[in-house]
Amino acid sequence: MFEKVFTPLEVRGVTIPNRIVFPAFQTNYATREGFVTERVTNFYRNIAKGGAGLTIVGCIAVSKDGFGATNVLQLTDERHVEGLRKLFQEIKSYGTIVAVQLIHFGRQTSSSITGHPLVAPSAIPCPVMKETPRELSEDEICRIEDDFTIAALRAKNAGADMVELHAAFGYLIGGFLSAYSNKRTDKYGGNLENRTRFLREIIEKVRSKVRDLLIGCRISAEEFVEGGLTLEESKKIVPMLVDAGIDVISVGAGTYQTMNHMLPTKEMGEGPHVYLAEGIKEVIDVPVICVGNIRDLGFAQKIIAEERADLVAMGRAQVADSQIVNKSKNGLLNSIVECDWCNRCMFVVTGEPAMSCPKNPNL
Ligand SMILES: Cc1cc2nc3c(=O)[nH]c(=O)nc-3n(C[C@H](O)[C@H](O)[C@H](O)COP(=O)(O)O)c2cc1C
């Protein structure tokens, strides 16, 4: 059963044991200083025990001016490495491959959270957060590229197999990629070569510092906003990222303004964005991760069998039932606890202090 899902995938010498990914999922379970807590460990332990082939821990903030929530994990200091090392050691013992997602939130946060003025490619407020950011200077761009690079090195030293650079959903890197939020007239704005420069420089710097680490990248292939990224444009962007050195690409959609695409609603039905992953897969040779309303391994199997994507991320489904992969493997389909899109997990929107799920008493 689900033979395609349980066919391992080798990526540059790393064997991912099956095709189900637990995507980055901000929980707000870390300490105020960004350290791993027992609650963080418990959460990822259950996901790893449940059978995910690739567990993406995070998001993890790389810069002090780039947090999106009060208790986000951080790699801003050498002292963050030790807790992550213990966490990775434990969850790897269940056979999962471990990635960390590295993020700078850019304008999609609040200075009341970061304690710093917001920064972005251009001084345009996010329509949801409504706070006007400061346009980054070239020196500051260079400093943030170095923040990503140092964080990647620390992630590697903590035992991660891969880093995923968060270039989706309108956060800082995604903000540079999109003409919707990037109005710069210097070498970081304008045409695609310029708008991808920030991300390409990060990829190149990370690759030069940490050669034997897989580098992934998450993008919003379609932002569904006027003047924003479209699949057509994203198909031109991703080969540039592969040339810069990425090994895996994860394909999401939307920005804060189109949150219904970041977190697809029930009405959108099963896998509304798989076509985006499929479109991206047409133009590159590195493995592609799809995401969005994928709730069972039967559908995941179909996606992989039809070669629409190589890996399938299941977020809310694994939050509701972290054992979904192994239960499916062992034919225990009737015992799976299903997410019903109540979206209580979205603590940033609901105003709750941290991520919770009425279906999962273990969080
Ligand atoms: C509470 C919550 C936190 C999330 N945090 C992140 C994150 O830190 N980084 C990220 O790339 N995506 C994040 N996402 C998006 C998920 O990774 C995923 O793309 C989204 O939930 C759609 O997949 P699903 O339908 O399988 O849940 C988050 C989603 C939710 C609901």
The ligand as an SDF file (V2000), in Angstrom:
LIG
                    3D

 31 33  0  0  0  0  0  0  0  0999 V2000
    0.2990   27.7290   12.5770 C   0  0  0  0  0  0  0  0  0  0  0  0
    1.0370   27.6520   11.2760 C   0  0  0  0  0  0  0  0  0  0  0  0
    2.3840   27.9770   11.2410 C   0  0  0  0  0  0  0  0  0  0  0  0
    3.1040   27.9080   10.0430 C   0  0  0  0  0  0  0  0  0  0  0  0
    4.4200   28.2440   10.0440 N   0  0  0  0  0  0  0  0  0  0  0  0
    5.1270   28.1850    8.8930 C   0  0  0  0  0  0  0  0  0  0  0  0
    6.5150   28.5110    8.8760 C   0  0  0  0  0  0  0  0  0  0  0  0
    7.1170   28.8360    9.8910 O   0  0  0  0  0  0  0  0  0  0  0  0
    7.1570   28.4560    7.6850 N   0  0  0  0  0  0  0  0  0  0  0  0
    6.5200   28.0770    6.5270 C   0  0  0  0  0  0  0  0  0  0  0  0
    7.1510   28.0410    5.4720 O   0  0  0  0  0  0  0  0  0  0  0  0
    5.2230   27.7460    6.5220 N   0  0  0  0  0  0  0  0  0  0  0  0
    4.5220   27.7850    7.6660 C   0  0  0  0  0  0  0  0  0  0  0  0
    3.2050   27.4260    7.6700 N   0  0  0  0  0  0  0  0  0  0  0  0
    2.6030   26.9220    6.4260 C   0  0  0  0  0  0  0  0  0  0  0  0
    2.7050   25.3980    6.3580 C   0  0  0  0  0  0  0  0  0  0  0  0
    4.0430   24.9550    6.2660 O   0  0  0  0  0  0  0  0  0  0  0  0
    1.9220   24.8540    5.1420 C   0  0  0  0  0  0  0  0  0  0  0  0
    2.4850   25.3550    3.9670 O   0  0  0  0  0  0  0  0  0  0  0  0
    0.4500   25.2230    5.2090 C   0  0  0  0  0  0  0  0  0  0  0  0
   -0.0760   24.8810    6.4820 O   0  0  0  0  0  0  0  0  0  0  0  0
   -0.3600   24.5200    4.1130 C   0  0  0  0  0  0  0  0  0  0  0  0
   -0.2030   23.1300    4.2210 O   0  0  0  0  0  0  0  0  0  0  0  0
   -1.3690   22.1910    4.8800 P   0  0  0  0  0  0  0  0  0  0  0  0
   -2.6220   22.4300    4.1120 O   0  0  0  0  0  0  0  0  0  0  0  0
   -0.8400   20.7920    4.7080 O   0  0  0  0  0  0  0  0  0  0  0  0
   -1.5070   22.5830    6.3030 O   0  0  0  0  0  0  0  0  0  0  0  0
    2.4560   27.4800    8.8540 C   0  0  0  0  0  0  0  0  0  0  0  0
    1.1060   27.1320    8.9020 C   0  0  0  0  0  0  0  0  0  0  0  0
    0.3890   27.2180   10.0850 C   0  0  0  0  0  0  0  0  0  0  0  0
   -1.0550   26.8210   10.0860 C   0  0  0  0  0  0  0  0  0  0  0  0
  1  2  1  0
  2  3  1  0
  2 30  2  0
  3  4  2  0
  4  5  1  0
  4 28  1  0
  5  6  2  0
  6  7  1  0
  6 13  1  0
  7  8  2  0
  7  9  1  0
  9 10  1  0
 10 11  2  0
 10 12  1  0
 12 13  2  0
 13 14  1  0
 14 15  1  0
 14 28  1  0
 15 16  1  0
 16 17  1  0
 16 18  1  0
 18 19  1  0
 18 20  1  0
 20 21  1  0
 20 22  1  0
 22 23  1  0
 23 24  1  0
 24 25  2  0
 24 26  1  0
 24 27  1  0
 28 29  2  0
 29 30  1  0
 30 31  1  0
M  END
$$$$
